[in-house]
Amino acid sequence: MQGCLGQSCFTRVVALAVYIGELIVGGNFTTAGGTEANYIARWDGTTWSTLGSGMGGFPAPLLSVYTLTEYNGELIAGGWFTTAGGQVSAYWARWGCPCPADCDQNRILDIFDFLCFQNSFVLGEPYACDCDPDPLCDIFDFLCFQNAFVNGCP
């Protein structure tokens, strides 16, 4: 990992986490294994890759990811940055919103997710009624869930 400012180069990894089977590293670097990384990168066991478009917002000597953790199915990053993935994100960011079809949030799509959704739908719970953009809890939410279920989780 390396980052350079003028003639001064530095290498600093200050945060590590495992997220969906990959090692995620954060710090004060701009490349990982020859790939542009912008202060956050992932290792899949074979190659390094960037996580989105990385972090930004501060000059290189200041910008850094200082902490990483997994919380509620998402990767949370904290540090000295004001953008993440090209979006405004002051000092913290999150990746990997949970899969909308994984009703029981166990990262496995199966009949239990379908049953979980059906129960939530019958009870009019927000999870089952927010799948499509309208405020109603209707057949379109049910169809939206079915499409998400068939398409699977990323």
Secondary structure, DSSP 8 states (H G I E B T S, - for coil): -BEEETTEEE--EEEEEEETTEEEEEES-SEETTEE-TTEEEE-SS-EEESTT-EESS-TTT-EEEEEEEETTEEEEEEE-SEETTEE-SSEEEE----TT-TT-SS--SHHHHHHHHHHHHHT-HHHH-SSSSSS-SHHHHHHHHHHHHH---
